[in-house]
Amino acid sequence: MFLVSALALLPVSYSEFPLQVIYSGEITAFSIALLGFALVFSTTLAFFCMPLALKNLEAATVSIFMNLQPIVASVVAISIGQDVITLKKGLAALLVLSGVCLVSVNRLPKLYDTSQSRDQGKRIWKHEC
């Protein structure tokens, strides 16, 4: 999934590669341990737990949780002073929240039941309007 995304964005973002700052500090055992912790516990473990969650929860619920993870990470990073909010990040958060809303709309109860109707144009209402 991430490989496909990276390859799809490569033509658009290739021109910005020389502008990126590479943080090359001293490599210590502590910095490697921090990187390992971030890789194992914040990403890999969450993705391995997703099939377990799908066994016990609805797919829409798991999708909402997985899609909100970047928003929660951004809020935490901004609140502890490790990041600043910009227009791009605000728009990205808005797009993520829009996607979560689209997933949630399918979970709303349907107002009519077409399974009891033999005529496709005729709808039997479940609830009073």
N, C-alpha and C positions, 0 to 999 in steps of 0.2 A: 504494500500500500504506500509506504513512504518512498520507496524506490520509484514507483510510477509518478508520484507527486514531484519528486526531485527532478526526474527526467522531463516532466512536462513544464516545469518552471525554469529549466536551464536556459532555453533560448531567450527568455525575457530577462533573466537576472544575470546573465553572463557578463554584461558590460559593467556591472557594479562590483565584480570580484576584486579588481585592483584597488578599489576604494575602501575595502574592508580592512579594519585594524585587527591584526593578529596579536592576541595577548600571549606573549611567550615569556612567562616568568620562570623562576627556578622550579624544576620538577623535583618534588620531594615525595616521600612515601605517603605523607599526609594528604597531599594534593591528589595523588593517585587513588587513595582510599576514599576521598570525597567524591571523586569522579565515579568510582565503582559503586558507591552507595547511591548516587543519583541515577546511574544507569540501571542498577538492579531493582531498587525499591520504588522509584518514582515512575518508571516506564515499564520495564519488563514484568514486574510483579503485577501491575495493574492489568496489562494485556493478557497475562496468563490466568488471572482471576475472572476475566470476562466470560469465558465459557461456563464457569461455575455459576456466575450470576445469571446467565441465560437459562440455566436449568431451573432456577428458583424464582425468577422474575420475568415479567413480560419484556419482550425485545425493545419496546418503546421506552420503558423505564431505564434499561441498560444504555440505550442510545443517548438518552438525555444526560445521564451521568457521564458518559464518555465524552460527549460534546461540550459539557460544561467544565471539564478539567482545565483547559487552557485559560478560561476566564478566571477560575479560582486561583490558578497559579499567578496570573497577572495581578489580581487584586492583592494577593499576599506579597508579591515582589514590590508593588507600589507602596503598600502600607509599611513595609520595613525599610523603605528607602533605597532599594536595589534597582529600581526602575522608575521611569517617569511616563506619564500618559501623554500620548501624542494623538494627533488627528487620525493617523493611520491605525493606531491601536484601538482607538475609539470606534472607527468604522469596522475594523475586524471583529471587535466584540459585538457590535450591532449585527453583523452578518451571522456570527455564531448563534447569537440569541434568536435571530430570525429563523435559523435552521432548527433550533430547539422548539420554537413555536410551531413550525410546520410539522414536526414529528408529533407534538402534543395534540394537534388538531385531529389527527386520526383516532385519538383515544376518546374523543367526545362521544357520548351516546347518540345513536342515530334516532331521529325523530319518527321515522317511519320504517315499516318492515315490508320488504318486497318478497320475502320468502313464502308468505301465505298467499300471495296474489299470483294467479295464473296469467293474467293479462299484464304485460310489462308496463303499460301506460297507467295502470291502476295502482295506487299506493294505499296501503292500510296504515293509518296513523296509530302509533303506539301511545302517544301522550296527547293530552288536550293542549291546544295552543292558546 
